[in-house]
Amino acid sequence: ANLLYYPHSMTQPQVQNIYTDGACSGNPGPGGWGTRIEFADGQVQELGGRDTATTNNRMEMQAAIAALEFLQENNIADDATEPVTLHTDSEYLKNGITKWIKGWKKKGWKTSSGKPVLNKDLWQQLDQLSQSLNTDKLKIDWRYVRGHAGNPGNERCDEIARAYSHSQPIALKQHSSTNGISTKATV
């Protein structure tokens, strides 16, 4: 993963917005995900990845997991003063993590109709990360944003996700720490 580490003693930049998106060529088929983390200092951290055989929903979830892992691994919660807004164009992701997951857990990871919850592994990972960050005093504000509607953050994540799903090169913006180290990542 293309992650930066900020030593605990260093003040981390405030995260303003996170955008996530997933893409799949065929459903199932080769897929990719993209994440864009926007900081208050105007810098950006972009992440992306792929899977050779997956679904669109799994890629949407993987993008959000990558964002939450980034926040956790870089101790972003330590300096958080307000919730971080995570924008997704997946109603499945937003509703799953904010509404449905409580019922699924109570029913032993079964849906209201008694069927096993699809993508249980990723839902459990998202739930664990979300709860861990919340314990660290960082609340995630999950927001739905309409896809392909001209929102720059969402459009960029779509571009990253599609590039990864097709194994095409794409340069990812990397936040540079105070020591001036910055890296460029490509597929």
Rosetta blueprint (number, residue, H / E / L):
1 A L
2 N L
3 L L
4 L L
5 Y L
6 Y L
7 P L
8 H L
9 S L
10 M L
11 T L
12 Q L
13 P L
14 Q L
15 V E
16 Q E
17 N E
18 I E
19 Y E
20 T E
21 D E
22 G E
23 A E
24 C E
25 S L
26 G L
27 N L
28 P L
29 G E
30 P E
31 G E
32 G E
33 W E
34 G E
35 T E
36 R E
37 I E
38 E E
39 F E
40 A L
41 D L
42 G L
43 Q L
44 V E
45 Q E
46 E E
47 L E
48 G E
49 G E
50 R E
51 D E
52 T E
53 A E
54 T E
55 T L
56 N H
57 N H
58 R H
59 M H
60 E H
61 M H
62 Q H
63 A H
64 A H
65 I H
66 A H
67 A H
68 L H
69 E H
70 F H
71 L H
72 Q H
73 E H
74 N L
75 N L
76 I H
77 A H
78 D H
79 D H
80 A L
81 T L
82 E L
83 P L
84 V E
85 T E
86 L E
87 H E
88 T E
89 D L
90 S L
91 E H
92 Y H
93 L H
94 K H
95 N H
96 G H
97 I H
98 T H
99 K H
100 W H
101 I H
102 K H
103 G H
104 W H
105 K H
106 K H
107 K L
108 G L
109 W L
110 K E
111 T L
112 S L
113 S L
114 G L
115 K L
116 P E
117 V L
118 L L
119 N L
120 K H
121 D H
122 L H
123 W H
124 Q H
125 Q H
126 L H
127 D H
128 Q H
129 L H
130 S H
131 Q H
132 S H
133 L H
134 N H
135 T H
136 D L
137 K L
138 L L
139 K L
140 I E
141 D E
142 W E
143 R E
144 Y E
145 V L
146 R L
147 G L
148 H L
149 A L
150 G L
151 N L
152 P H
153 G H
154 N H
155 E H
156 R H
157 C H
158 D H
159 E H
160 I H
161 A H
162 R H
163 A H
164 Y H
165 S H
166 H L
167 S L
168 Q L
169 P L
170 I L
171 A L
172 L E
173 K L
174 Q L
175 H L
176 S L
177 S L
178 T L
179 N L
180 G L
181 I L
182 S L
183 T L
184 K L
185 A E
186 T L
187 V L
